Each structure stands twice: as C-alpha cells, then as structure tokens.
Amino acid sequence: MPNTIIITGANSGLGFETTKQIAERRPDLQLIMACRNMKKAEAARAAILKVVPDAHLLCLELDTASLAKVRAFAAAFKALNQPLAGLICNAGIAGRTVEETADGFNNIFETNYLGHFLLTQLLLPLMREGARIINVSSDRHAVPEDLTWPGAQVVAHSGSDPVVDARSYSYSKLCMLLFTYELARRLATQPSRVVVNAVNPGLMTETGLAKDKSRFTPEMLAQNADILSTAKDSGRMVADLMCEPQFGHGPARYFDRRSDNPIPSSPLSYDKEAALDLWQFSMTAAGLA
C-alpha cells in the first residue's frame, strides 16, 4: 500500500505544480488532489497523467470554507485506509472584500486558515511516523509593517473592524504561521516525529490567486522584482520540503521561494500569546473543544 500525500487546492497554480513535481519525483506515492471543484480537479489530474503516466492520483472533494466539508473529506480519506505521509495546506483565496461563510466566519480566514486547522487536526492521528506538514503562508503576513494582533475573535469574524477586514489576507497568512509554530511546539512533546514547516511562494503573477492581471505592468513588476516567483519554481520548493531527506526533521522553519532559503518570518508571527489565543479559539470554532 503506497504512502499518501494530500495537496489542497491541487487543480491550479502552486498546488498543481507541486502535485506534478512530486509525481515526477515519486510516482510510487499516492497523491490526493483535494479540491473544491471536481471538474477542474479531474482535468488537472488528466494533465499530470499526460506527463507522468505512472502517477497515482486521486481526486477528492474538499472545500476549506466549510467545516462540514472538511470533516467529510477527512472521513472519506480515512475510509481509504492509506498511510498518510504528508499534508500540504495550499488552498486559498485573496482579496479585500470579505463575506460571511455558512459557518459564520470571515471567508478568507476560514478558507485560508481555519479549514486547514481543522483538516490538520483530523488527519494528525492518521499520519505515519515521520510525516510532513507544509503550510502555505505569504510574505503578506508582514504587510503592513504596523500589523498587530487584534485577537482571534476579531480576525475570524468580519464586520467588527473594517481595518482588520481590509487586511484579511495578511491576517489569514499570519494565522498560518502562528499555527505552524504552535503546532511544532506541541508536536515536539509527542513521539510521532511529525515535521511541520511553512513557505512563502512569492508573488506568482500567472496563478488564479491574482485575479486582476492588469495591475502587473512592467513598472509594477520591476518595483516588486524581489518578491516575484513562479508556480513552477515555488512548486519545486514545496516538493523539496516534502520529498527530500534533509527536510525530514525540525525545527519548524519558514522558507522563502526556495528550499535553500529559510528566513525569519515577522516578529509578530513568533508571538506565543497570539498563537495560543488563535489555537484556543480555533479549537472551539472548529468544534474540537
């Protein structure tokens, strides 16, 4: 029975490139393409199979903006009875306009962070010894520089603070880092040896995350050359972290666009009080406490 890796948002952009590159390196692995849109997922699966005919790819429905659908996905995966070797929490949305999900949360917060928090908690008991978790964050977690922690309640619920709402994407990616470091601290007290890291894939102008392509003028790209990347290059980073032996141990680190470039994340992302506030809120919000 092959070891399994789950990639959320695997049908496009970084998720697609990561899935393809892992399949190219390790066609022996079972890769679960966890996607919201099954039609797009199957099309992406077919595209990868053209390149890697021997790849083991399975599409399962997952919408991280719905806690019920996260639980349904976890139950469906558990029924497969396959050893879980890795989880890549990649699915996400951007934007400044926020909505309320059916669960009552800021949609960017739930899609990018809370759904992945619940998914990780549900899958941890299924992970084999030495499994790896990779959380996709962003350099936007530190933008603007005066970003402060207003409390998990405010970040999670739109409408209480318009300034926080406008920075929902930044806060969701900050949450991914606070979660990464807090999870790593908790895993360090257990014998499971599960490894967790976070990544910044950079500004990938070709992906669907950036809806408005008109803003990518030559002048804008020149001004932001220091944060640019491509899905292919950043996919290589994530594939390295998931597959290469040197990344099979801790501590938790934050990698910037390349697997040979771990960097410090923002000072706020290391705030243990904020991390604990977020963890405790998330456990309750996800129905785990």
Backbone bond lengths (Angstrom), bond angles and torsions (degrees), N, CA, C in turn:
res aa  C-N    CA-C-N  psi(-1)  N-CA   C-N-CA  omega(-1)  CA-C   N-CA-C  phi
1 M - - - 1.469 - - 1.532 109.23 -
2 P 1.355 118.51 122.04 1.465 120.13 -175.02 1.524 112.50 -71.94
3 N 1.335 114.59 149.28 1.452 118.97 170.51 1.523 109.36 -66.16
4 T 1.320 115.72 152.48 1.461 121.25 -172.68 1.520 111.26 -121.71
5 I 1.333 115.57 142.26 1.458 122.89 172.42 1.523 107.89 -124.67
6 I 1.322 116.22 133.39 1.464 122.51 178.28 1.521 108.80 -103.93
7 I 1.334 116.72 130.41 1.462 122.31 176.74 1.519 107.96 -121.67
8 T 1.321 117.95 116.43 1.461 119.69 178.04 1.529 109.34 -83.41
9 G 1.330 115.42 145.91 1.457 119.87 -177.83 1.516 112.21 63.82
10 A 1.336 116.52 42.15 1.468 121.46 -170.99 1.521 114.02 -84.67
11 N 1.311 118.54 -0.65 1.461 119.00 -173.29 1.524 114.38 -88.19
12 S 1.336 117.85 -9.32 1.464 119.07 -178.22 1.517 110.49 -155.39
13 G 1.330 115.10 166.88 1.449 121.62 172.50 1.509 114.42 55.51
14 L 1.325 115.51 -135.45 1.458 121.58 -177.66 1.525 111.55 -60.56
15 G 1.330 117.25 -41.31 1.460 120.34 -179.46 1.515 112.47 -61.64
16 F 1.331 116.78 -41.93 1.460 121.45 178.81 1.523 110.66 -64.84
17 E 1.322 117.00 -49.19 1.466 120.59 -178.64 1.526 111.35 -62.64
18 T 1.321 116.57 -40.38 1.461 120.09 178.41 1.522 110.81 -62.88
19 T 1.324 116.18 -45.65 1.468 120.36 179.23 1.520 110.86 -60.38
20 K 1.317 116.70 -45.69 1.472 121.14 -178.58 1.521 110.65 -63.06
21 Q 1.315 117.04 -43.75 1.462 119.60 -176.06 1.533 111.75 -71.54
22 I 1.324 117.46 -35.56 1.460 118.92 175.01 1.526 109.69 -66.21
23 A 1.326 117.00 -40.63 1.473 120.59 178.47 1.518 111.19 -61.93
24 E 1.321 116.97 -38.61 1.467 120.92 179.03 1.523 111.31 -65.75
25 R 1.317 116.80 -39.09 1.464 120.68 -179.02 1.522 112.54 -78.53
26 R 1.325 114.59 -41.16 1.461 120.11 -172.57 1.525 111.33 -130.46
27 P 1.334 118.02 72.02 1.468 119.39 179.89 1.524 113.30 -66.41
28 D 1.349 116.34 -8.55 1.461 119.94 177.56 1.521 112.48 -77.53
29 L 1.335 117.06 -16.39 1.460 120.93 -177.35 1.531 111.22 -81.38
30 Q 1.306 115.49 149.51 1.472 121.57 170.19 1.524 107.17 -91.33
31 L 1.330 116.93 118.93 1.457 121.44 -179.42 1.520 109.27 -106.95
32 I 1.321 115.11 123.68 1.463 121.24 177.94 1.523 108.10 -96.93
33 M 1.322 115.89 116.45 1.462 121.57 177.02 1.525 107.59 -90.06
34 A 1.328 115.74 99.81 1.467 122.14 -174.46 1.520 108.80 -93.19
35 C 1.318 116.57 105.25 1.465 121.47 -169.86 1.522 111.81 -134.50
36 R 1.315 115.04 154.27 1.463 121.13 178.63 1.533 111.13 -76.98
37 N 1.337 116.78 -39.98 1.458 122.30 -175.92 1.527 109.02 -104.68
38 M 1.318 117.67 108.13 1.452 121.45 -175.37 1.529 112.73 -68.54
39 K 1.317 118.26 -31.81 1.461 120.39 178.06 1.522 110.30 -64.00
40 K 1.330 116.08 -45.34 1.463 120.07 177.83 1.521 111.01 -67.39
41 A 1.318 116.83 -35.62 1.459 120.67 179.03 1.522 111.24 -63.38
42 E 1.309 116.88 -44.94 1.464 120.61 -179.52 1.527 111.01 -66.74
43 A 1.326 117.16 -35.66 1.464 120.03 176.44 1.524 110.72 -65.74
44 A 1.324 117.22 -40.23 1.459 121.40 177.49 1.527 110.70 -66.29
45 R 1.316 116.37 -40.40 1.469 120.76 177.11 1.532 110.61 -59.40
46 A 1.318 115.90 -45.18 1.462 120.28 -179.93 1.526 110.85 -62.61
47 A 1.328 117.07 -39.39 1.464 120.85 179.66 1.527 111.33 -64.26
48 I 1.328 117.37 -39.58 1.460 120.57 179.05 1.523 110.81 -69.32
49 L 1.317 117.06 -39.32 1.467 120.94 -179.85 1.525 112.13 -64.16
50 K 1.317 117.33 -26.25 1.460 119.68 175.37 1.525 111.13 -66.31
51 V 1.325 115.60 -30.97 1.469 121.26 -179.41 1.516 110.90 -89.71
52 V 1.339 116.36 -38.73 1.471 122.13 -178.08 1.533 107.61 -126.78
53 P 1.317 117.86 81.72 1.470 120.46 -174.96 1.522 114.20 -59.78
54 D 1.329 116.97 -25.50 1.467 120.42 -177.74 1.523 113.17 -90.26
55 A 1.327 117.26 3.18 1.470 119.89 -177.35 1.527 110.93 -65.74
56 H 1.331 115.23 144.55 1.458 121.87 175.34 1.530 107.53 -100.48
57 L 1.316 116.80 101.70 1.466 122.14 -175.12 1.514 110.01 -124.10
58 L 1.324 115.02 132.21 1.462 120.64 177.96 1.522 108.55 -133.02
59 C 1.320 116.54 130.00 1.463 121.39 178.29 1.526 109.85 -95.73
60 L 1.330 116.04 129.55 1.455 121.98 174.53 1.521 108.93 -130.35
61 E 1.311 116.54 141.59 1.456 120.28 -177.43 1.523 111.83 -73.61
62 L 1.326 115.00 132.60 1.464 121.27 176.07 1.518 109.08 -150.00
63 D 1.318 116.54 127.32 1.458 123.08 173.32 1.516 106.91 -124.09
64 T 1.329 116.81 107.14 1.463 119.98 -176.23 1.527 112.61 -73.92
65 A 1.344 117.35 -3.94 1.471 120.38 174.09 1.514 111.79 -85.63
66 S 1.333 117.52 5.05 1.468 122.29 -179.90 1.527 109.16 -135.68
67 L 1.315 116.68 116.11 1.465 119.94 179.81 1.526 110.96 -64.35
68 A 1.332 117.10 -33.50 1.456 120.41 178.11 1.524 110.81 -64.74
69 K 1.328 116.50 -40.07 1.459 119.54 -179.99 1.525 111.74 -73.14
70 V 1.321 117.06 -30.15 1.467 119.67 173.33 1.523 109.53 -63.73
71 R 1.311 116.38 -44.59 1.473 119.64 178.65 1.530 111.37 -64.58
72 A 1.313 117.05 -37.75 1.462 120.49 178.92 1.525 110.36 -65.71
73 F 1.320 116.71 -40.49 1.461 119.84 177.34 1.522 110.56 -62.34
74 A 1.337 116.66 -47.28 1.467 120.21 -178.92 1.525 110.91 -59.90
75 A 1.318 116.96 -39.45 1.468 120.78 178.35 1.526 110.89 -66.12
76 A 1.346 116.34 -40.80 1.463 120.27 179.12 1.520 111.01 -65.19
77 F 1.327 116.08 -40.36 1.466 118.23 178.22 1.530 111.00 -67.66
78 K 1.315 117.34 -42.52 1.456 120.28 179.59 1.519 111.23 -58.54
79 A 1.318 117.12 -35.77 1.468 121.64 -179.66 1.522 112.46 -65.59
80 L 1.344 116.75 -21.56 1.463 120.11 178.38 1.525 112.05 -72.51
81 N 1.337 115.59 -21.14 1.468 121.33 178.88 1.528 111.71 55.14
82 Q 1.339 115.62 50.27 1.460 121.17 179.50 1.526 110.04 -115.33
83 P 1.325 117.98 142.54 1.476 120.43 178.42 1.526 110.74 -67.98
84 L 1.314 116.70 128.38 1.464 121.65 -176.64 1.527 109.91 -95.69
85 A 1.327 114.90 116.23 1.466 120.62 -177.46 1.514 113.21 -102.23
86 G 1.336 117.16 -15.77 1.450 118.12 -177.99 1.506 113.69 -165.31
87 L 1.335 115.75 152.07 1.458 123.55 177.74 1.521 108.03 -137.47
88 I 1.329 115.93 123.44 1.461 121.58 177.32 1.520 107.90 -112.96
89 C 1.327 116.00 110.29 1.467 122.48 -177.03 1.524 108.09 -91.50
90 N 1.328 115.44 92.21 1.450 121.82 -170.30 1.527 114.11 -115.77
91 A 1.323 118.44 -31.69 1.464 120.98 -173.55 1.528 110.97 -54.39
92 G 1.322 115.41 140.64 1.457 117.39 -179.82 1.508 112.75 -171.94
93 I 1.324 115.13 164.92 1.456 123.11 175.51 1.516 108.42 -132.52
94 A 1.322 115.42 158.14 1.461 121.17 178.10 1.523 108.94 -121.25
95 G 1.325 115.65 -173.68 1.455 120.13 176.38 1.520 112.78 122.38
96 R 1.320 114.88 164.35 1.468 121.84 178.29 1.516 112.52 -104.69
97 T 1.331 116.43 -14.37 1.459 121.11 179.95 1.521 109.31 -93.88
98 V 1.307 116.57 122.05 1.459 120.10 -177.00 1.522 110.48 -109.26
99 E 1.308 115.06 153.52 1.453 123.16 177.02 1.518 108.54 -129.83
100 E 1.307 116.22 169.62 1.467 120.57 176.69 1.517 108.72 -100.87
101 T 1.317 116.35 129.22 1.455 120.39 178.50 1.524 110.31 -76.73
102 A 1.320 115.56 171.73 1.465 120.03 177.23 1.520 111.37 -62.09
103 D 1.323 116.78 -23.88 1.466 121.17 177.98 1.520 112.32 -83.45
104 G 1.343 116.82 -6.88 1.457 120.43 177.00 1.508 115.36 92.48
105 F 1.343 117.46 16.95 1.459 120.95 -177.82 1.521 111.55 -112.38
106 N 1.329 115.26 160.81 1.454 122.52 168.49 1.534 107.60 -54.64
107 N 1.341 117.02 126.11 1.469 119.14 -172.14 1.528 113.54 -65.80
108 I 1.334 117.21 -31.50 1.469 119.39 178.21 1.525 109.77 -71.58
109 F 1.320 116.67 -41.30 1.461 121.80 177.37 1.529 110.70 -60.73
110 E 1.329 117.75 -46.67 1.461 119.50 -176.78 1.517 112.13 -71.94
111 T 1.331 117.57 -41.87 1.464 120.53 -179.07 1.519 111.53 -65.12
112 N 1.312 116.11 -49.26 1.466 120.14 -173.30 1.513 113.50 -80.01
113 Y 1.327 116.80 -34.20 1.466 119.37 -174.11 1.527 114.95 -119.69
114 L 1.324 118.79 -62.57 1.462 120.37 -167.55 1.528 112.14 -61.47
115 G 1.329 117.35 -41.14 1.458 119.55 177.21 1.518 111.88 -60.02
116 H 1.330 116.01 -38.19 1.467 119.91 178.14 1.526 111.55 -72.36
117 F 1.325 116.68 -34.50 1.460 119.55 175.37 1.529 110.14 -58.87
118 L 1.335 116.41 -50.02 1.465 119.93 179.76 1.527 110.69 -63.64
119 L 1.314 117.39 -44.06 1.463 120.88 179.53 1.517 110.93 -56.62
120 T 1.315 116.19 -46.40 1.468 120.34 -179.54 1.516 111.29 -61.90
121 Q 1.316 117.16 -44.96 1.462 120.54 -179.22 1.527 111.30 -62.53
122 L 1.329 116.97 -39.24 1.464 120.37 -179.13 1.525 112.22 -71.33
123 L 1.341 116.03 -29.99 1.456 119.70 -176.19 1.530 113.90 -91.34
124 L 1.315 117.32 -19.78 1.472 119.88 -178.26 1.531 113.22 -52.37
125 P 1.326 119.62 -43.59 1.468 118.94 179.69 1.530 113.34 -65.17
126 L 1.332 117.25 -16.12 1.460 121.08 -178.52 1.523 112.52 -95.47
127 M 1.327 116.69 -3.36 1.461 119.90 -174.63 1.517 111.83 -80.70
128 R 1.291 115.21 138.65 1.455 121.50 178.67 1.522 109.64 -77.18
129 E 1.316 115.64 166.67 1.466 121.59 177.06 1.528 109.58 -58.73
130 G 1.331 116.04 131.18 1.454 120.12 178.64 1.516 115.15 80.42
131 A 1.320 117.94 13.66 1.470 120.84 178.40 1.528 110.35 -64.26
132 R 1.319 115.80 160.59 1.464 121.23 -177.40 1.530 110.34 -126.08
133 I 1.333 114.85 140.76 1.460 122.53 175.78 1.520 107.64 -120.98
134 I 1.329 116.78 131.45 1.460 121.47 177.06 1.521 108.33 -124.37
135 N 1.323 115.77 122.01 1.457 121.80 179.85 1.525 109.55 -104.81
136 V 1.314 116.30 126.07 1.458 120.83 -179.97 1.527 109.38 -86.03
137 S 1.315 115.03 113.88 1.461 121.70 176.14 1.526 107.58 -106.85
138 S 1.309 117.58 -145.02 1.462 121.52 -178.76 1.522 108.46 -169.03
139 D 1.329 115.85 153.77 1.464 118.08 173.52 1.527 110.85 -66.06
140 R 1.325 117.20 -14.33 1.470 120.57 177.35 1.519 111.88 -69.57
141 H 1.319 118.14 -10.17 1.466 119.66 178.25 1.528 111.20 -63.03
142 A 1.329 115.56 -17.02 1.466 120.48 -178.07 1.526 112.12 -111.31
143 V 1.328 117.12 15.55 1.463 121.80 -178.45 1.530 109.46 -118.92
144 P 1.322 117.74 128.11 1.462 128.65 -1.96 1.530 111.81 -75.67
145 E 1.319 115.82 169.74 1.466 120.13 -175.01 1.524 112.39 -67.39
146 D 1.328 117.24 -21.19 1.468 119.39 -179.44 1.532 111.94 -90.92
147 L 1.338 117.58 15.87 1.458 121.34 179.30 1.529 109.96 -58.79
148 T 1.324 116.02 130.90 1.458 121.78 177.52 1.519 108.27 -124.29
149 W 1.328 116.33 170.25 1.460 120.40 -179.52 1.528 109.08 -96.59
150 P 1.332 118.22 109.48 1.459 120.70 -177.30 1.520 113.66 -86.20
151 G 1.326 116.57 -1.72 1.458 121.44 -176.52 1.516 110.09 106.61
152 A 1.321 115.99 144.57 1.459 120.99 -176.12 1.522 112.38 -61.25
153 Q 1.333 117.05 -36.23 1.462 120.11 -179.60 1.523 111.45 -58.51
154 V 1.315 116.51 -42.66 1.465 121.39 -177.96 1.521 110.73 -70.98
155 V 1.321 116.49 -41.51 1.464 120.89 -179.77 1.526 110.55 -65.23
156 A 1.312 116.78 -37.88 1.468 121.68 -173.16 1.515 114.21 -78.01
157 H 1.327 116.96 -26.19 1.471 120.20 -173.73 1.521 110.16 -116.97
158 S 1.308 116.48 117.36 1.455 120.22 178.64 1.524 110.44 -71.73
159 G 1.324 114.46 151.47 1.457 119.97 175.45 1.507 115.21 104.11
160 S 1.332 117.90 -16.29 1.462 118.54 -178.03 1.521 112.54 -87.75
161 D 1.325 117.62 -22.86 1.463 121.33 -179.83 1.522 108.39 -151.46
162 P 1.339 118.54 108.22 1.464 121.20 -176.88 1.529 113.62 -61.96
163 V 1.333 117.34 -30.43 1.461 120.14 178.33 1.527 110.20 -67.93
164 V 1.321 116.57 -43.82 1.464 121.04 177.08 1.528 110.53 -63.93
165 D 1.326 116.30 -41.75 1.464 120.13 178.72 1.526 110.97 -58.51
166 A 1.328 117.00 -42.69 1.465 121.04 -179.17 1.518 111.75 -65.68
167 R 1.325 115.73 -21.28 1.466 120.58 -179.31 1.533 111.77 -106.87
168 S 1.320 115.65 24.20 1.468 120.12 -174.74 1.527 112.93 -57.45
169 Y 1.317 117.33 -40.41 1.467 119.31 -179.63 1.526 110.43 -63.37
170 S 1.329 116.28 -46.58 1.468 119.91 178.51 1.519 110.94 -58.97
171 Y 1.335 116.27 -44.27 1.465 119.16 -179.85 1.529 112.03 -66.49
172 S 1.319 117.39 -36.68 1.475 118.88 179.36 1.521 111.12 -64.55
173 K 1.331 116.66 -36.77 1.463 120.11 179.86 1.525 111.37 -78.25
174 L 1.329 117.24 -29.12 1.464 120.37 170.44 1.524 109.65 -64.61
175 C 1.330 116.54 -41.31 1.468 120.27 177.89 1.523 111.54 -59.03
176 M 1.314 116.88 -38.78 1.460 119.61 179.27 1.532 111.42 -62.18
177 L 1.318 116.91 -34.44 1.463 119.90 178.51 1.528 111.66 -77.47
178 L 1.331 117.23 -43.64 1.466 119.74 175.57 1.528 109.98 -56.83
179 F 1.326 116.67 -41.92 1.458 122.60 177.98 1.525 111.22 -64.37
180 T 1.325 117.04 -44.83 1.466 121.12 -179.45 1.518 111.03 -57.02
181 Y 1.313 116.64 -49.64 1.469 120.03 -175.93 1.525 111.97 -70.52
182 E 1.334 117.35 -38.20 1.467 119.83 178.24 1.522 110.33 -68.61
183 L 1.317 117.16 -40.62 1.465 120.20 177.18 1.517 110.42 -62.26
184 A 1.319 117.26 -42.26 1.462 120.57 179.36 1.524 111.33 -61.99
185 R 1.337 116.33 -39.81 1.472 118.97 178.16 1.521 110.66 -62.64
186 R 1.311 117.22 -40.35 1.463 120.85 -178.67 1.534 111.47 -72.98
187 L 1.319 116.71 -38.23 1.462 119.78 178.52 1.525 111.54 -66.20
188 A 1.329 116.28 -28.75 1.465 120.24 -178.99 1.527 112.17 -65.16
189 T 1.330 116.76 -19.88 1.466 120.34 179.82 1.529 111.86 -91.38
190 Q 1.337 116.66 0.28 1.457 120.98 -177.53 1.525 110.19 -114.13
191 P 1.328 117.68 157.83 1.462 120.47 -177.53 1.521 114.23 -84.78
192 S 1.328 118.60 6.66 1.461 120.56 -170.68 1.527 114.35 -75.19
193 R 1.325 117.84 -22.22 1.466 122.71 -178.03 1.527 113.15 58.91
194 V 1.312 118.53 32.05 1.457 121.40 172.55 1.523 108.45 -75.69
195 V 1.329 116.83 131.95 1.461 123.03 -176.10 1.528 109.08 -104.64
196 V 1.331 116.40 137.68 1.466 120.02 179.05 1.525 109.41 -130.24
197 N 1.328 116.12 134.96 1.457 123.20 176.25 1.530 109.07 -137.43
198 A 1.337 115.44 167.69 1.461 121.41 176.35 1.521 108.93 -128.79
199 V 1.322 115.56 156.25 1.459 119.95 -178.51 1.522 111.19 -135.66
200 N 1.327 114.47 152.84 1.456 122.80 167.01 1.520 106.98 -112.08
201 P 1.343 118.32 111.10 1.465 119.43 -179.25 1.516 113.58 -79.39
202 G 1.335 118.31 -5.85 1.446 121.13 -179.74 1.519 112.76 80.65
203 L 1.300 115.46 -177.81 1.467 121.97 178.98 1.527 108.49 -84.51
204 M 1.323 115.22 107.12 1.463 121.61 -178.61 1.525 107.60 -105.37
205 T 1.307 116.87 96.78 1.460 120.84 -169.56 1.526 113.13 -68.09
206 E 1.338 117.61 -19.44 1.461 119.89 -176.01 1.517 113.60 -86.22
207 T 1.328 118.08 -9.81 1.462 119.66 -174.55 1.523 111.72 -85.73
208 G 1.328 115.52 166.56 1.452 121.35 -179.08 1.512 113.97 -73.75
209 L 1.342 117.69 -10.70 1.459 119.68 -179.92 1.526 110.31 -64.09
210 A 1.330 115.40 -35.66 1.466 120.21 177.10 1.524 108.15 -93.49
211 K 1.323 116.47 99.02 1.459 120.98 -174.93 1.523 112.79 -73.10
212 D 1.331 116.75 -40.68 1.457 121.12 -175.60 1.528 109.59 -92.02
213 K 1.321 117.26 95.29 1.458 121.48 -178.26 1.527 112.26 -75.60
214 S 1.331 117.11 -17.66 1.464 119.77 -175.57 1.527 112.05 -64.32
215 R 1.315 116.35 -23.03 1.469 118.54 -178.30 1.519 112.45 -76.09
216 F 1.331 117.09 -11.51 1.456 119.87 -178.17 1.531 110.31 -85.85
217 T 1.305 115.61 63.21 1.461 121.50 177.63 1.528 108.96 -75.25
218 P 1.337 118.05 160.71 1.473 119.69 176.56 1.527 112.34 -54.62
219 E 1.333 115.73 -36.91 1.464 118.94 -179.61 1.525 111.02 -67.59
220 M 1.333 115.79 -43.45 1.460 120.32 179.65 1.523 110.54 -63.28
221 L 1.333 116.97 -42.87 1.460 120.83 -179.11 1.524 110.62 -65.46
222 A 1.333 116.87 -38.11 1.457 120.55 178.72 1.523 111.02 -65.09
223 Q 1.332 116.09 -39.09 1.460 120.51 -179.87 1.525 112.36 -69.58
224 N 1.328 116.46 -25.54 1.462 120.96 -176.36 1.530 112.80 -112.35
225 A 1.310 116.31 23.45 1.465 120.58 -176.59 1.524 112.48 -59.10
226 D 1.334 116.74 -27.48 1.463 119.84 -176.62 1.527 113.23 -76.95
227 I 1.351 118.25 -6.70 1.467 119.41 178.88 1.531 112.16 -119.99
228 L 1.328 117.33 2.70 1.454 120.66 -176.78 1.528 112.20 -75.36
229 S 1.318 115.54 150.46 1.458 122.54 171.12 1.519 107.50 -155.54
230 T 1.321 116.05 -175.72 1.462 121.57 173.55 1.516 108.04 -128.72
231 A 1.324 116.03 159.58 1.461 119.49 178.11 1.525 110.49 -60.75
232 K 1.317 116.70 -36.66 1.467 120.21 179.80 1.517 111.45 -63.95
233 D 1.332 116.96 -47.46 1.460 120.35 -178.13 1.531 111.65 -68.18
234 S 1.322 117.38 -43.99 1.458 119.55 179.86 1.520 111.00 -72.32
235 G 1.331 117.10 -29.90 1.463 119.93 172.93 1.506 111.65 -61.95
236 R 1.333 116.31 -36.04 1.466 120.12 176.56 1.530 110.50 -62.83
237 M 1.327 116.54 -40.31 1.461 120.52 177.38 1.528 111.01 -58.88
238 V 1.335 116.38 -49.46 1.462 119.99 -177.43 1.526 110.55 -65.55
239 A 1.331 116.71 -39.80 1.467 120.19 177.87 1.523 110.69 -62.78
240 D 1.329 117.05 -40.02 1.470 120.49 175.97 1.521 110.70 -58.07
241 L 1.331 115.41 -50.05 1.465 119.82 -176.04 1.524 111.61 -63.89
242 M 1.320 117.04 -29.55 1.450 120.47 -178.64 1.533 111.93 -84.90
243 C 1.330 118.10 -32.05 1.463 120.76 -169.19 1.529 115.74 -108.35
244 E 1.315 117.53 -31.03 1.462 119.03 -171.13 1.531 111.50 -82.38
245 P 1.331 116.53 140.63 1.474 120.51 -172.14 1.521 114.77 -62.74
246 Q 1.342 118.57 -29.95 1.461 119.85 -176.64 1.517 113.63 -68.12
247 F 1.347 116.93 -12.05 1.462 120.21 179.49 1.528 112.17 -103.73
248 G 1.306 116.33 17.21 1.457 120.80 -177.89 1.512 114.49 -88.94
249 H 1.328 116.94 18.22 1.466 120.59 178.70 1.522 109.05 -148.63
250 G 1.327 116.29 165.05 1.455 121.83 -176.74 1.506 112.52 -83.22
251 P 1.331 117.57 -170.33 1.465 127.67 2.63 1.525 111.93 -81.09
252 A 1.330 116.51 174.25 1.458 120.95 177.75 1.522 109.74 -64.06
253 R 1.327 115.54 132.74 1.461 120.91 179.24 1.529 110.41 -133.28
254 Y 1.314 114.26 167.53 1.458 123.19 -178.80 1.523 107.34 -118.35
255 F 1.334 116.24 115.43 1.459 121.61 -174.88 1.525 109.95 -103.52
256 D 1.331 115.21 134.09 1.452 121.60 -176.27 1.529 110.94 -105.76
257 R 1.328 116.72 93.09 1.457 125.43 171.52 1.526 115.01 69.38
258 R 1.311 118.06 -16.98 1.464 121.07 178.28 1.520 109.15 -140.25
259 S 1.317 116.12 146.75 1.463 119.46 -179.35 1.522 112.34 -72.55
260 D 1.332 117.41 -12.98 1.466 119.85 176.40 1.522 111.21 -98.55
261 N 1.340 116.54 17.10 1.461 119.54 -175.73 1.525 112.09 -132.22
262 P 1.363 117.49 62.51 1.468 118.02 172.38 1.531 109.07 -72.65
263 I 1.323 116.70 134.84 1.461 121.40 -178.52 1.518 108.89 -133.25
264 P 1.331 117.73 162.26 1.460 119.16 173.08 1.529 109.54 -69.36
265 S 1.312 116.84 140.75 1.461 120.11 169.98 1.531 107.44 -86.01
266 S 1.316 117.38 -174.71 1.465 119.99 -174.76 1.528 111.31 -64.94
267 P 1.327 117.58 152.84 1.466 119.45 176.16 1.524 112.88 -53.64
268 L 1.345 117.51 -38.27 1.460 121.10 -178.97 1.523 111.37 -62.56
269 S 1.321 118.25 -31.89 1.460 120.96 -177.95 1.524 112.74 -68.04
270 Y 1.347 116.77 -16.42 1.465 120.91 178.21 1.530 112.58 -98.29
271 D 1.341 116.73 6.50 1.465 121.25 -177.67 1.536 109.52 -71.94
272 K 1.320 116.47 109.12 1.467 120.73 -175.06 1.529 112.28 -68.58
273 E 1.331 117.31 -31.81 1.467 119.42 178.07 1.530 110.41 -67.47
274 A 1.337 116.79 -42.64 1.466 120.05 177.20 1.524 110.16 -64.02
275 A 1.331 116.30 -40.19 1.471 120.37 -179.94 1.522 111.24 -63.39
276 L 1.324 116.31 -41.17 1.461 119.83 179.64 1.523 110.90 -69.10
277 D 1.327 117.12 -40.05 1.465 121.13 175.94 1.528 109.91 -58.64
278 L 1.321 116.68 -46.00 1.461 121.29 -179.55 1.521 110.79 -65.58
279 W 1.317 117.29 -42.77 1.474 120.95 -179.14 1.525 111.22 -61.93
280 Q 1.317 115.85 -48.74 1.461 119.89 -177.86 1.520 111.11 -64.24
281 F 1.334 116.68 -42.26 1.454 120.13 176.59 1.527 110.71 -61.21
282 S 1.324 116.48 -44.85 1.453 121.37 -176.04 1.518 112.02 -65.36
283 M 1.312 117.04 -38.66 1.466 120.18 178.42 1.527 110.40 -60.01
284 T 1.328 116.12 -42.67 1.454 120.17 178.94 1.536 111.29 -71.64
285 A 1.329 116.59 -45.48 1.450 121.26 -177.35 1.522 112.07 -62.55
286 A 1.337 116.20 -33.91 1.462 121.05 -178.66 1.525 112.64 -87.52
287 G 1.323 116.15 1.52 1.461 120.27 178.04 1.507 113.76 74.87
288 L 1.341 116.61 29.87 1.457 120.78 -178.77 1.520 112.13 -106.46
289 A 1.318 116.77 -2.38 1.466 119.96 -179.38 1.535 109.75 -138.27
